[in-house]
């Protein structure tokens, strides 16, 4: 049986005194799939601005086997980064549009999803400049995600359901069940400032394609759907 100090190192933790410090986002990822760690868990902000979770070494034995295995796998991935594509994007007809062979893949957590949304919105001004003042053709654009995708389960847990509209909201995105095609539609509430941002399909396609790419880095596969008004 491993000593607590060995357990801490095996799951990517660092030891300081009587405590083991584990990447908080990795622990939250494990919490989605496994029985949660019992005992004391204190969030600590490291000097690198990385959020860590402080756990007494003596309480690591309370960690479930499932959590231990997930954290151990995370640490092995960190030491030996995968070389095959993890996130990828498809067009509506199923033909790959963007292939990502990257070590930038991140776990899906409230923090990483919020960051993906913010990274998308940072491109708004660039896309607006690229499109110019022409707001034709106008229409509707959204993303479509399979109902079995981890994003749906994630948003049902962390999102807020609007009982009057059946939308599930998280930050600046909303999902709603697609009664015709199945799965869910994803809408980005980006606050269009003028007719171009509110109506232009050219602008919306650029914005939703960027969101699609950011979600792919979280392991979420989506398609871009558009319809002329």
C-alpha positions in Angstrom: 0.0 0.0 0.0 1.3 3.4 -1.0 2.3 5.9 1.7 0.4 9.2 1.6 3.4 11.1 0.3 3.7 8.6 -2.6 0.1 9.0 -3.4 0.4 12.7 -3.5 3.3 12.6 -6.0 1.6 9.8 -8.1 -1.5 12.1 -8.7 0.6 15.1 -9.6 0.5 16.8 -6.3 3.2 18.7 -4.5 4.0 18.3 -0.8 4.5 21.2 1.6 4.6 20.2 5.3 1.7 18.0 6.1 -0.4 19.0 3.0 -0.7 17.8 -0.6 -1.5 20.5 -3.2 -3.4 19.3 -6.3 -4.5 21.2 -9.4 -8.0 22.3 -8.5 -9.4 22.0 -12.1 -8.2 18.4 -12.3 -9.9 17.6 -9.0 -13.2 19.2 -10.1 -13.0 17.2 -13.3 -12.7 14.0 -11.3 -15.6 15.1 -9.0 -17.9 15.0 -12.1 -17.3 11.3 -12.6 -16.3 10.0 -9.2 -17.5 10.0 -5.5 -16.1 13.2 -4.1 -13.1 13.4 -1.8 -14.2 13.5 1.8 -12.4 15.5 4.4 -10.7 18.9 4.3 -10.3 20.7 0.9 -9.1 24.3 0.9 -8.6 26.3 -2.3 -5.2 28.0 -2.5 -3.9 30.4 -5.1 -0.3 29.6 -6.0 2.3 32.2 -7.0 1.7 31.3 -10.7 -2.0 32.2 -10.2 -2.9 28.5 -10.6 -5.7 27.5 -8.2 -4.7 24.5 -6.1 -6.5 22.4 -3.6 -4.9 21.9 -0.2 -5.6 18.4 1.2 -4.0 17.1 4.4 -1.7 14.2 3.6 -3.4 12.1 6.3 -6.7 12.4 4.5 -5.6 11.2 1.1 -6.6 7.7 2.1 -10.2 9.0 2.0 -9.9 9.6 -1.8 -12.0 7.2 -3.9 -10.2 4.8 -6.2 -12.0 6.4 -9.2 -10.7 9.9 -8.2 -7.2 8.5 -7.7 -7.2 6.8 -11.1 -8.4 9.9 -12.9 -5.8 12.2 -11.3 -3.1 9.6 -11.9 -4.1 9.5 -15.6 -4.0 13.3 -15.8 -0.5 13.3 -14.4 0.7 10.7 -16.9 -0.8 12.8 -19.7 1.1 15.9 -18.4 4.4 14.0 -18.3 3.8 12.3 -21.7 1.6 14.6 -23.7 -0.6 12.9 -26.3 0.5 13.4 -30.0 -2.8 12.4 -31.7 -5.5 15.0 -32.2 -7.8 15.4 -29.2 -10.1 18.2 -30.2 -11.5 18.6 -33.7 -14.2 20.5 -35.5 -16.7 19.3 -38.2 -18.9 21.0 -40.7 -22.5 20.2 -40.9 -22.0 17.5 -43.5 -19.5 15.7 -41.3 -16.3 16.7 -43.3 -13.5 17.7 -41.0 -12.9 21.4 -41.2 -10.2 22.0 -38.5 -7.9 19.3 -37.2 -6.1 20.0 -33.9 -3.0 18.1 -33.0 -2.3 19.9 -29.8 -1.4 19.6 -26.1 -3.6 22.6 -25.4 -6.6 20.4 -24.6 -8.1 21.3 -21.3 -10.6 19.6 -19.0 -14.2 20.9 -19.1 -14.8 22.9 -15.9 -16.7 26.1 -15.1 -13.5 28.0 -15.3 -12.3 26.6 -18.7 -15.7 27.0 -20.3 -16.0 30.6 -19.1 -12.5 31.2 -20.5 -13.5 29.6 -23.9 -16.5 32.0 -24.1 -14.3 35.0 -23.2 -11.7 34.0 -25.8 -14.4 33.9 -28.4 -15.8 37.3 -27.5 -12.3 38.8 -27.6 -12.4 38.3 -31.4 -15.6 40.3 -31.8 -14.0 43.6 -32.9 -11.7 41.8 -35.4 -14.6 39.9 -37.0 -16.6 43.2 -37.1 -13.8 44.9 -38.9 -13.4 42.0 -41.3 -17.1 42.1 -42.3 -17.4 45.8 -42.6 -20.7 47.6 -42.7 -22.5 45.2 -45.0 -25.1 43.3 -42.9 -26.5 41.2 -45.9 -27.2 38.4 -46.0 -29.0 38.4 -42.6 -30.1 35.3 -40.8 -29.7 32.9 -37.9 -26.6 31.0 -36.7 -26.0 28.6 -33.8 -24.0 25.5 -32.9 -25.5 22.1 -32.7 -24.3 19.5 -30.2 -25.2 15.8 -29.7 -27.5 15.2 -26.7 -24.9 12.6 -25.4 -22.0 15.1 -25.5 -20.4 15.8 -22.1 -21.3 19.5 -22.5 -25.0 18.7 -22.1 -24.5 16.8 -18.8 -22.1 19.5 -17.6 -24.6 22.4 -18.3 -27.4 20.5 -16.7 -25.3 20.4 -13.5 -23.8 23.9 -13.6 -26.2 25.9 -15.7 -29.4 27.7 -14.7 -32.6 26.4 -16.3 -35.2 28.9 -17.4 -38.4 27.1 -16.7 -40.4 29.5 -18.9 -38.3 28.9 -22.1 -36.5 25.5 -21.4 -33.2 27.2 -22.0 -30.2 26.2 -19.8 -27.9 29.2 -19.3 -24.3 29.4 -18.4 -22.4 32.6 -18.5 -23.1 34.0 -22.1 -24.2 30.7 -23.7 -27.6 29.0 -23.7 -28.6 25.6 -24.9 -32.1 24.4 -25.8 -33.2 21.0 -27.0 -33.6 20.6 -30.8 -37.0 19.0 -31.2 -36.5 18.4 -34.9 -32.9 17.2 -35.4 -32.3 15.9 -31.8 -29.5 17.0 -29.6 -29.2 20.7 -28.4 -28.6 24.1 -30.0 -26.0 26.4 -28.5 -26.6 30.1 -28.6 -24.0 32.8 -27.8 -25.5 35.9 -26.2 -22.8 38.3 -27.3 -24.8 41.6 -27.2 -24.8 42.8 -30.8 -24.1 46.5 -30.9 -25.5 47.3 -34.4 -27.3 45.9 -37.3 -24.2 44.1 -38.6 -23.6 42.3 -35.3 -27.3 41.6 -34.8 -28.2 40.4 -38.3 -25.2 39.6 -40.5 -24.7 35.9 -41.2 -21.1 36.6 -42.2 -20.3 38.1 -38.8 -22.2 35.4 -36.9 -20.5 32.6 -38.8 -17.1 34.0 -37.9 -18.1 34.3 -34.2 -19.7 30.9 -33.9 -16.8 29.2 -35.8 -14.5 30.7 -33.2 -16.7 29.4 -30.4 -16.7 26.0 -32.1 -12.9 26.0 -32.2 -12.6 27.0 -28.5 -15.1 24.3 -27.5 -13.1 21.7 -29.4 -10.2 22.4 -27.2 -12.4 21.3 -24.3 -13.2 18.0 -26.1 -16.6 19.2 -27.3 -17.7 18.4 -30.9 -20.2 20.7 -32.5 -21.4 21.8 -35.9 -22.3 25.3 -37.1 -25.9 25.6 -38.4 -27.1 28.7 -40.3 -30.3 29.8 -42.0 -31.0 32.9 -44.1 -33.8 35.0 -42.8 
